[in-house]
Amino acid sequence: MRKLTTLIVALALLSACASQRPLTPREQGALAGVALGAGTGALIGKASGSSGTGAAIGAGLGMLTGALIGEAIENRRGETGSPSPGSPQPGAASQPGHWQNGVTTPTSATVDPTGGQLVNGTRWRVEVFVDADPQGLQATSPIVLHPQESRQHNLDLGPHRVIATASVDTQFGTRTIGRYDRTIQVDPRGSGWTLRFTETSFR
């Protein structure tokens, strides 16, 4: 009777595990082996006059045999790259990336090469004009960068003329320190761009 009680407790534990998460092939084989072995052992034990002992012995042998069979199936799945139960499936909405060899790998994010920033690394105020001449008839408002300030800015692919002036406020008014005038290239193969103004940029 004690052996039969142990068998019932083992079955209850396996059932509880199954309710919490999907069983692995090894656990499924063990559970099926216990049930099949217990039934077979009970019949044999009944014929010999001790069905409880026969059921316990049969359940133990069935669990061992079922676990070995389940483990063999699990190993074979691992070798062929087949996903095990409970693993994320290819194309699942909650799993970004792509499926390869039974593993979900993250897809690298696409980088926009047109996104960039203007950085003022000087002690002065810098006024930046992009593709516009500040002395022309169609001059636009500049992008103003205060000392050590950076500003996000987007530029289309290709060449762009950048004109910038650095100035400082004095007791005699605002005085221009220097001028920057160069053409930069936004590369479609790049990962964005950065234009940093230093004090040596202005002459």
N, C-alpha and C positions, 0 to 999 in steps of 0.2 A: 504493500500500500504506500509506503514511503517513496518508493521509486516512481510509482504512478503519480504521486503528488509533485515530485520534482519535474516530471515530464509536463504536467499541466502548467506549472510555473514557467518552464522554458517556452512553451507555446505562447503564453500570455505576454512574455517579454518580447518575443519576435513580433507579435501582433501590434504591440505598443510602438515598436520601432517603425513598423510599416505605416502607422497612422501619422507619424511625425515627418517622414521623408520617404521617397521612393526607395524600394529595396534594390540592392545590387544583385546581379545574377547569382553571386555566391550565396547571399542571404535567401534569395528565392529558392535556390536549390536545397538549402538546408531546411527551410520550412516545409517544402514539399516532401523532402526525405523523411522528416520527423513524422508527418501525417501518414505517409505510406508505410514507413517502418513500424509505427505504432500499431496500425491496423493489422499488418501481416504478423507482427509479434504477438498480438492479442489472440489471433486465431490459432497460432502455433501453441501459445501458452495455454489456451483453453483446452486444447487436445491433450496437453500434458498435465493439466490440473492446476496451473498457475498463470492465469491470463494477465495479471498485473505485472509479474516479472517478465513475461514474454513481451508485453507492450513496451516496457521500459528498455529492454535490450534491443528490441526492434527499432524503437525510436532513436536510440543512440547510434546504431549502425546506419539508420536511414539519414540522420543528420550529417554524419561524417561523409557518407557517399554523396548526398546531395550537395554538400558544400564543395567537395572536390570537383564534381561535375560543373557547378556554377562558376568556380574559379577558372576552370579550363575555358569555359565560354567567354568569361570576362577577359582573360589573357588573349584569346583569339581575336576578340573585338579590338583590343588595344593594338594588336599587330597590324590589323587591316585598316586602322584609322577610323572605324565606325564609332559614332558618339555613343556613350553609355547612357542609360536612362537618367533623366533629370538634367542632362547636359544641354546647353543652349543650342538651338537648331539654327542652321544657316538661314539668313534672311529674317531672323526674329527682330521685331521693331525695337525691343528693349536692349539689343546687343549691337551697338555700332561697330562697324568694321567688316571684315570679310572672313569667310570660313576657309581654313586651310589645315589639313591633316588633323581634323577633329578639334582644332583650337581656334577661338575667335581672336583675331589680331586687330588692333586699332588701325583705322585708316588715317594716314597723315592729313592734317588740315591743309586746305588750299590757301596759299599766301597770295595776297593781292600786291603785285609789285608797284602799283600806283600810289599806295599809301606811304606817307613819309612824314617827316617833321623838320622844322626849322629851329635851330638851337643858337641862342646868343650866349657865347662863352666869354663875353667881354664885360668891362665895367661900364660900358656906355649904352645909350639907347640906339637901337638899330631899326631903320625903316627899310622894308624889303618890298621890291616891285618885281613881279614875275611876269615875263612876256609883255612888259610895258615900260616905256621910257618915261621916267618922272618929269622930264623936260618937254615931252611931246604934247601935242594938242589933245590927245585922248588919254591923258594921264589918269590913272585910277588911284583910289585911296591905298596907301601902303599898308603892309602888315607890320604892326609895331611890336617890337620885342624889347622888353626892358632887360636890364642886366641879369644874366644867368637864367633867362626865361626861355622856355621851349613852347612851340606851337605846332599842333597837328595840321598837316596840309596835304592835299592830294594833287598829283600832277599826272596827266595822261602820258602814255608811252611816247618816247621820242625826245628830241632836244628842247630845252627851255632856257631862255635867257633870263638871268637873275641879276638885278641891280639892287644894291643895298648901300645905304649911307649910315655912317656912325656919327653920333653927335653927343655933346655933353653940355649941360646947363652951367653957366658961369654967372658971376655977378655982373658981367657985361652983356649977358644974353646967351642964347643958344649958339654954340660954335660947332662947325662941322670938323670932324677929325679925319675922315677919309672916305673913300668910295670903293665899292666892290662891284665888278662887272665881269661876269663869266657865264658860259653856257654849260649847263649840266645835262646829262643824258639819263633818262629813266629806262632801265633795261628790263625787257619783258621776262628775262630769265632770273632777275633778281628777286629778293625777298623784301622789297621796300627800299626806301632811300632816306638818307639823313644829310642835311646840309648844315654844318656847324661853322659859325663865324667865330674867329679868334681875333685877338688884337693885331696879329700880323696880317689878317685878311684885308685890312684897310690901309691904304697908303695915300 
